[in-house]
Amino acid sequence: MRGRRRGYYEPEDLGEEQDARDAAVAGRRYYVYVLETDRGHYVGHSARVRARAREHAEGRSASTAGANPELAWTSWPLETRADAARFEAAMKALRDQRAERFREITGLAPEPFAYPPRRRREPAAGTGGIAPVLRWGIPAAAALAFLLWLLERAS
C-alpha cells in the first residue's frame, strides 16, 4: 500500500461471502490471539483458537512454520469477524510500535514479528528460451522479437 506508515495495519476484508457464512452460524464468537515465537509475537484472529494454534505449531501456517509458536494470550470473545479483524490490526500496530498498551492488554512485552523471507521462484526446468519472456514480461519480449525481425529484414 502506498504511503503506508510503519506499524499501520488495515483490517482484512474477507468479503461478503465470508460475512454470509459467518452470519449463518448463530452465536459464533471470534478471538484475537498472540503466539510467542522465535521471531517475535505473531497476532491473528480465529473462531477456533486452539485448533488454529495447533495448525501453527504443526507448521501448517507458512508465516510461523519453524518458529516454535506457542499460544501466549487470547482475547475476550468478539461478536463479528470484522470486530476481530479490526482488533487484530490494532494489536499488530501496538506490537510493532512497542507500545506499553500492548503489555497492558496482553501482559506480554511487545516483540515485533519478523515474517520469514519470501522465496524467489525459479523458472521451470527446460523453459530455456522462454525464461527471458517470464522475466521481462510479454511487452518487452514482443519488442525484442520485433527488433530481431527488423535486423533480419535489413540483412
N, C-alpha and C positions, 0 to 999 in steps of 0.2 A: 504494500500500500504506500503510495507516495506521501511524503511529508509525515510519515509515521514517527511519532516520538518514541524513544526507548521506554519500555515499561508500559506502553499503552496497548490494550487488547480490545478488539471488537468481540462482543459475544457471538458465538457461532449461530447461524441461522440454518436449521435443518430442513426448512421448507414446510409448506402447507400439508403435504402428505404425512410427514412425521408428526405434525401437530394433530392431525386427524387420528393417527394411530394411537398417540398418547392419550387423547381425549376418550378413546374407546375403552380404556381401562380405568374404571371408576376407582378413586381412592389411591391411585399410584402417586408415590412421592419420590422426589429426586434429592440427591445429596451431592455436595461438593466434598471431595476427599483430597488429602495430601499424602503422597508417598515419600518416604525418605529413601534416597538412592545414593549411589556412589557419585552421581553427577549433580546432586542438589535436590531440592524439593520439587517433585512433579505434582501439579494440580490438575484435577479432572473432575468430571461430574458423571453420575450414573444413577439409575433407579436400583441397580443391583451392585452395591459397593463391594461386598465380599467376593462375588463372582468376578467382578471387574479387577479387583486387586489380585485375585488368583491368576487371571489372564496375564496381568503384568508380570507376576512372579514366575510364571511358566514361560516367559519370553514370547508370548503371542502378540505383544504390542511392540512395534518397531522402535518407538521412542524410548522405552525403558528396558529393552532387551539387553541382558548382560550387565545391568546396573544394580542388581540386587535390591529391587524395590520392596519396601515393607510399609504396610498401612500405618500411618502415624496419627491421622486425625480425620474425623468425619463430621460434617456439619449437621445441624438440625434439619428436619425434613422441610423441603420446599415444595410448593404445590404444583408448579409447572416446570417443564424443561427449560423454558425461556428464563424463568427466575434463576434456575440453577446455572444456566449459561452466563447470565449477567454476573452472578456472584462469583463464578469461576474466573471470569475475566478480571473482576476487581481484585480477587485474591492473587492472581498472577501478577498484576500491576504492583500490588503491595509487596509481594515477594521480591520482584525484580528491583524495586526501589529500596529494598532492605528496610522497609518501614516498620516502626515499632508496633503499629496497629496489627500487622501480621502476627506478631508474637502475642499480642493481647487476645486476638481471636483464637489462635491455634495452640498457644503455649510453646511454639517452636521458633527457634531463631531463624529468620528468613535467609535461605540459601538459594540464589537464582539457579534454575535448572539449565544445564548445558545439553542441548539436543545433540545426538550423535551426528557426525558429518555425513552428508548425503554422498552415496557412491555414484561416480560417473559411470554411465552405461557405455560400454564399448560397442562399436558396430559389430553386427553378427559376423561370424567367421565366414569367409568365402564371398563377401559382398564386393571385394576388390574395387572395381571401378565405380561402384555406387557410393562408396564411403564419402567422397567429396560432396556428393549431392546431399547426403544426410547431414553433413557438417555445414555446408553453405546455404542449404535451402534451395528450393526449385528455381526461384527467380535468378539467383546467381549462376546456377548450373545452365539454365536456358541462355543466359547472356554469354557464358563461356562457349556453349555449343554454337551459338550464332557467330562468335568471333572465329572459331575454328572453321566454320563453313566459309566465312569471308576469306580467310587465309588460303583455304583450298581453292577457292574460286579465282583468287588473284594469281595463283601459280600456274 
